[in-house]
């Protein structure tokens, strides 16, 4: 959310107590002033400021975690002080507690846009005018000074002097001829209907409509009933529907040139309408004594000879150190990043001693993730770092620590996405690390359980696939997993057990005992009863039903045909 502060008067009260009758025929512009709105934001239909122009026009910014949000404008009037509007640093509540909650995070930024500030300075103190008043009904003495914790060096930008009363504009100049031209500069809105259009420095020029000092002769347009409420403040007024200041330009300078010197003649205060009507600018000359009392290093108002090494105007500054000399080429500050010898001394950018403190000339630390020299490029993206070892790409296959960070090849985080540096998944059927070897064929998998051989006779699932010994496909050709042929007198599966000694054979026909008197080949060897060698002993035993006469195949013919009853009796008498 952009920090934009506005306030609006209740229309009826504004018309009644401040502006006179809204439709009064006495005011030719009354119909264009439906609202009194605090001006806090670029310039509508203005010109974008580039290069080193108007660098003394600064942004009042709120600092959020390293980013800056411009919400008001100001002017550097000495190395340590910024001139701005009172409502930029104080609430408009009309009471004594006029301290903004966001003062602790306010800073002053120098540059042409909030996104590319060249320098940012911390604030030491705030000085609103002692009689500053701001409420829903009026705004008076809308001027303030901000003191910086450290001075802005000339290598960054030169201050612009506030307009001293001795050089002030007169009512006659405003009311006759072509009038007096002024230029307003600010970081406010370029689109009055979009709060997000602010933050870039723009300028616009127009003639002064009304010049209304507190104690001197006012121009004729100051007599309009529309301005009757401003009797206790000095203002400059502009009236333009084509180009104007807008929210965010508050506190910004209005420049007027006198005798070849450009001064801050006013501070943008408030306006009427949607940034297309009247703008009120606090008149600096009316508050010059307030400024002098606070700004101890304010330059004198007399000119300086800029090449004689003498402090001609007695302000303690000699030649180019004096603000009056800043417009000379020899005294122009060196822009430390434009590759131009701005001041004509034969030294460009960071080679010029003026750039000793410039952020653009600070070496870039290529490893701290900070834009040390303020060029918008961090670490290895900065040209200063291109050839530093730490900014060289890591070759992930050469066994060398190419970027000198102590980590070579796949140990370097820079190689994290390289196929060669991927871990081989030993079970997915893919060559994850692109070395031509898949799963267990990759040396990475040598110690993985899934890649261990299955021992086919230890009753353990060695490779963790849920299949034990001969159930595992790995054991398909193993000796231990061959079937035992139960009648060939060979140990087919190498377990030391032959034929019917093998547990698996115990249920086969070959391994069943031969019953020697049931007429059945019980062990499937083609021999039944006493014909089977297994019955040799049983069939050789005397009597007990096993006499020679009772042996199958050897009984006398007479017994064989004796009858069923006799056969049954004989079988009951056998002992085998």
Residue pairs with C-beta under 8 A, 6 or more apart in sequence:
2 69
2 71
2 195
2 196
2 198
3 62
3 69
3 71
3 102
4 40
4 41
4 71
4 195
4 198
4 247
4 248
5 38
5 40
5 71
5 87
6 37
6 38
6 40
6 247
7 37
7 38
7 92
7 134
7 136
8 35
8 36
8 37
8 136
9 18
9 35
9 36
9 136
9 137
10 136
11 34
11 35
13 136
13 137
14 35
14 36
14 137
15 21
15 22
17 137
17 229
18 36
18 137
18 138
18 228
18 229
19 27
19 30
19 33
19 36
19 225
19 226
19 229
20 26
20 27
20 30
20 225
20 226
20 228
21 30
21 225
22 30
22 31
22 33
22 34
23 30
23 31
24 30
24 225
26 224
26 225
27 224
27 225
27 226
28 224
29 224
29 226
29 239
29 277
29 278
30 225
30 226
32 239
32 241
32 272
32 273
32 276
32 277
32 278
33 226
33 272
33 273
33 277
33 278
34 272
34 273
35 272
35 273
36 139
36 270
36 272
37 247
37 270
37 271
37 272
38 87
38 92
38 134
38 139
38 247
38 250
38 270
39 188
39 245
39 246
39 247
39 248
39 249
39 250
39 268
39 269
39 270
39 271
39 279
40 71
40 72
40 87
40 88
40 188
40 247
40 248
40 249
40 250
40 251
41 71
41 186
41 187
41 188
41 189
41 195
41 198
41 246
41 247
41 248
41 249
41 250
42 186
42 187
42 188
42 189
42 190
42 197
42 198
42 199
42 200
42 201
42 202
42 246
42 248
42 249
43 184
43 185
43 186
43 188
43 190
43 202
43 203
43 204
43 243
43 244
43 245
43 246
43 249
44 189
44 190
44 191
44 192
44 204
44 243
44 244
44 245
44 246
44 275
44 276
45 204
45 242
45 243
45 244
46 190
46 202
46 203
46 204
46 243
47 202
47 203
47 204
48 112
48 200
48 201
48 202
49 57
49 112
49 185
49 201
49 202
49 203
50 112
51 112
51 335
51 338
52 157
52 332
52 333
52 335
52 342
53 203
54 185
54 201
54 203
55 110
55 111
55 156
55 157
55 158
56 75
56 76
56 77
56 157
56 158
56 159
56 160
56 253
57 73
57 74
57 75
57 76
57 185
57 186
57 201
57 252
57 253
58 73
58 74
58 75
58 76
58 82
58 108
58 109
58 110
59 68
59 70
59 72
59 73
59 74
59 108
59 109
59 110
59 111
59 114
59 117
59 187
59 199
59 201
60 70
60 71
60 72
60 73
60 74
60 82
60 84
60 88
60 106
60 107
60 108
60 109
60 146
60 251
61 68
61 69
61 70
61 71
61 106
61 107
61 108
61 109
61 114
61 117
61 120
62 68
62 69
62 71
62 102
62 105
62 106
62 107
63 105
63 106
63 107
63 120
64 105
68 107
68 109
68 114
68 117
68 120
69 114
69 199
70 109
70 114
70 187
70 198
70 199
70 248
71 88
71 248
72 84
72 85
72 88
72 187
72 248
72 250
72 251
72 252
73 84
73 185
73 186
73 187
73 188
73 248
73 249
73 250
73 251
73 252
73 253
73 268
74 82
74 83
74 84
74 88
74 108
74 146
74 251
74 252
74 253
75 82
75 83
75 84
75 160
75 252
75 253
75 264
75 267
76 82
76 110
76 152
76 157
76 159
76 160
77 83
77 159
77 160
77 161
77 162
77 264
77 291
77 295
77 298
78 159
78 295
78 297
78 298
78 299
79 148
79 151
79 152
79 153
79 154
79 159
79 297
80 147
80 148
80 150
80 151
80 152
80 295
80 297
81 145
81 146
81 147
81 148
81 294
81 295
81 297
81 298
82 108
82 145
82 146
82 148
83 143
83 144
83 145
83 162
83 251
83 253
83 264
83 267
83 284
83 291
84 143
84 144
84 145
84 146
84 250
84 251
84 252
84 267
85 142
85 143
85 144
85 250
85 251
85 267
85 268
85 269
85 282
86 128
86 129
86 132
86 134
86 141
86 142
86 143
86 144
87 134
87 139
87 142
87 250
87 269
87 270
88 144
88 250
88 251
89 100
89 103
89 106
89 126
89 128
89 144
89 146
90 98
90 99
90 100
90 128
90 132
90 134
90 144
91 97
91 98
91 99
91 100
91 134
92 134
92 135
92 136
92 139
93 134
93 135
94 133
94 134
94 135
94 136
94 137
98 128
98 132
98 134
100 106
103 123
103 126
106 123
107 120
107 121
107 122
107 123
108 120
108 121
108 123
108 146
108 148
109 117
109 119
109 120
109 121
110 117
110 118
110 119
110 120
110 121
110 152
110 156
110 157
111 117
111 118
111 119
111 201
112 200
112 201
113 187
113 199
113 200
113 201
114 187
114 199
114 200
115 199
116 376
117 374
118 156
118 358
118 359
118 360
118 374
119 152
119 156
119 359
119 374
121 148
121 149
121 150
121 152
122 148
122 149
122 150
123 146
123 147
123 148
123 149
124 147
124 148
124 149
125 146
125 147
126 144
126 145
126 146
126 147
127 144
127 145
127 146
127 147
127 294
128 143
128 144
129 141
129 142
129 143
129 144
129 287
129 290
130 141
130 290
131 140
131 141
131 232
132 140
132 141
132 142
132 143
132 144
133 139
133 140
133 141
134 140
134 142
138 229
139 269
139 270
140 230
140 232
140 233
141 232
141 233
141 282
141 287
142 233
142 267
142 269
142 270
142 282
143 267
143 282
143 284
143 287
143 290
144 251
145 291
145 294
145 295
147 294
152 159
153 357
153 358
154 320
154 321
154 326
154 333
154 354
155 333
155 334
155 336
155 352
155 354
155 355
155 356
155 357
155 358
156 333
156 357
156 358
157 333
158 323
158 326
158 333
159 299
159 323
160 253
160 255
160 262
160 263
160 264
160 323
161 261
161 263
161 264
161 298
161 299
161 301
161 323
162 263
162 264
162 284
162 285
162 288
162 291
162 298
163 256
163 258
163 263
163 264
163 265
163 284
163 285
163 288
164 263
164 285
164 288
164 301
165 285
165 288
166 301
167 258
167 259
167 261
167 263
167 301
168 213
168 216
168 285
169 180
169 208
169 211
169 256
169 258
169 265
170 211
170 216
170 217
171 211
171 216
171 217
171 218
171 219
171 220
172 217
173 179
173 180
174 180
174 208
174 210
174 211
174 219
175 219
175 220
178 207
179 207
179 208
180 207
180 208
180 211
180 256
181 205
181 206
181 207
181 208
181 256
182 205
182 206
182 207
182 208
182 236
182 238
182 254
182 255
182 256
182 265
182 266
183 203
183 204
183 205
183 254
183 255
183 256
184 203
184 204
184 205
184 206
184 238
184 245
184 249
184 252
184 253
184 254
184 255
184 268
184 279
184 281
185 201
185 202
185 203
185 252
185 253
185 255
186 201
186 202
186 245
186 248
186 249
186 250
186 252
186 268
187 198
187 199
187 200
187 201
187 202
187 248
187 249
187 252
188 198
188 202
188 245
188 246
188 247
188 248
188 249
188 250
188 252
189 195
189 197
189 198
189 246
189 247
189 248
189 249
189 275
190 197
190 198
190 200
190 202
190 246
191 197
192 246
192 247
192 274
192 275
192 276
193 274
195 247
198 246
198 247
198 248
199 248
204 243
204 244
204 245
206 238
206 240
206 243
206 244
207 238
208 219
208 236
208 237
208 238
209 221
209 237
209 238
209 239
209 278
210 218
210 219
210 220
210 221
210 222
210 224
210 227
210 235
210 236
210 237
211 218
211 219
211 222
211 236
211 237
211 283
212 218
212 219
212 222
212 227
212 230
212 234
212 235
212 236
212 237
212 283
213 234
213 283
213 285
213 286
214 232
214 233
214 234
214 283
214 286
215 286
221 237
222 237
226 278
227 235
227 237
230 280
233 282
233 286
234 282
234 283
234 285
234 286
234 287
235 266
235 269
235 280
235 281
235 282
235 283
236 254
236 265
236 266
236 280
236 281
236 283
237 278
237 279
237 280
237 281
238 244
238 245
238 278
238 279
238 281
239 277
239 278
239 279
240 276
240 279
241 276
241 277
242 276
244 271
244 275
244 276
244 277
244 279
245 252
245 268
245 271
245 275
245 279
246 271
246 275
247 275
249 268
250 268
250 269
250 270
251 267
251 268
252 267
252 268
253 264
253 266
253 267
253 268
254 264
254 265
254 266
254 267
254 268
254 281
255 262
255 263
255 264
255 265
256 262
256 263
256 265
256 266
257 263
261 303
261 324
261 327
262 327
263 284
264 284
265 281
265 283
265 284
265 285
266 281
266 282
266 283
266 284
267 281
267 282
267 284
268 279
268 281
268 282
269 280
269 281
269 282
270 279
270 280
271 277
271 278
271 279
271 280
272 278
272 279
284 291
291 298
292 298
297 316
299 313
299 315
299 317
299 322
299 323
299 324
300 313
300 314
300 315
301 313
302 312
302 313
302 314
303 312
303 313
303 324
304 311
304 312
304 313
304 315
304 317
304 318
304 319
304 322
304 324
304 325
305 312
305 319
306 319
306 320
306 322
306 324
306 325
306 328
306 330
306 331
307 319
307 330
308 319
309 318
309 319
310 318
310 319
311 317
311 318
311 322
313 322
313 324
315 322
317 323
319 325
319 331
320 326
320 328
320 330
320 331
325 331
326 332
326 333
329 343
329 344
330 343
330 344
330 345
331 343
332 342
332 343
333 342
333 343
333 354
334 341
334 342
334 343
334 345
334 347
334 348
334 349
334 352
334 354
334 355
335 342
335 349
336 349
336 350
336 352
336 354
336 355
336 358
336 360
336 361
337 349
337 358
337 360
337 375
338 349
339 348
339 349
340 348
340 349
341 347
341 348
341 352
343 352
343 354
345 352
347 353
349 355
349 360
349 361
350 358
350 360
350 361
355 361
359 373
359 374
360 373
360 374
360 375
361 373
362 372
362 373
362 374
363 372
363 373
363 384
364 371
364 372
364 373
364 377
364 379
364 382
364 384
364 385
365 372
365 379
366 379
366 380
366 382
366 384
366 385
366 388
366 390
366 391
367 379
367 390
368 379
369 378
369 379
370 378
370 379
371 377
371 378
371 382
373 382
373 384
375 382
377 383
379 385
379 391
380 386
380 388
380 390
380 391
385 391
389 402
389 403
389 404
390 403
390 404
390 405
391 403
392 402
392 403
392 404
393 402
393 403
393 414
394 401
394 402
394 403
394 407
394 408
394 409
394 412
394 414
394 415
395 402
395 409
396 409
396 410
396 412
396 414
396 415
396 418
396 420
396 421
397 409
397 420
398 409
399 408
399 409
400 408
400 409
401 407
401 408
401 412
402 408
403 412
403 414
405 412
407 413
409 415
409 421
410 418
410 420
410 421
415 421
419 432
419 433
419 434
420 433
420 434
420 435
421 433
422 432
422 433
422 434
423 432
423 433
423 444
424 431
424 432
424 433
424 435
424 437
424 439
424 442
424 444
424 445
425 432
425 439
426 439
426 440
426 442
426 444
426 445
426 448
426 450
426 451
427 439
427 450
428 439
429 438
429 439
430 438
430 439
431 437
431 438
431 442
433 442
433 444
435 442
437 443
439 445
439 450
439 451
440 448
440 450
440 451
445 451
449 463
449 464
450 463
450 464
450 465
451 463
452 462
452 463
452 464
453 462
453 463
453 474
454 461
454 462
454 463
454 465
454 467
454 469
454 472
454 474
454 475
455 462
455 469
456 469
456 470
456 472
456 474
456 475
456 478
456 480
456 481
457 469
457 478
457 480
457 495
458 469
459 468
459 469
460 468
460 469
461 467
461 468
461 472
463 472
463 474
465 472
467 473
469 475
469 480
469 481
470 478
470 480
470 481
475 481
479 493
479 494
480 493
480 494
480 495
481 493
482 492
482 493
482 494
483 492
483 493
483 504
484 491
484 492
484 493
484 497
484 499
484 502
484 504
484 505
485 492
485 499
486 499
486 500
486 502
486 504
486 505
486 508
486 510
486 511
487 499
487 510
487 525
488 499
489 498
489 499
490 498
490 499
491 497
491 498
493 502
495 502
497 503
499 505
499 510
499 511
500 506
500 508
500 510
500 511
505 511
509 522
509 523
509 524
510 523
510 524
510 525
511 523
512 522
512 523
512 524
513 522
513 523
513 534
514 521
514 522
514 523
514 525
514 527
514 528
514 529
514 532
514 534
514 535
515 522
515 529
516 529
516 530
516 532
516 534
516 535
516 538
516 539
516 576
517 529
517 571
517 574
517 576
518 529
519 528
519 529
519 552
520 528
520 529
521 527
521 528
521 532
522 528
523 532
523 534
525 532
527 533
529 535
529 539
529 552
530 536
530 538
530 539
530 551
530 552
530 553
530 576
531 552
531 553
535 576
538 546
538 576
539 546
539 551
539 576
540 546
541 575
541 576
543 575
544 573
544 574
544 575
544 576
545 570
545 571
545 572
545 573
545 574
545 575
545 576
546 574
546 575
546 576
548 554
549 555
549 556
549 559
550 570
550 573
550 574
559 566
559 570
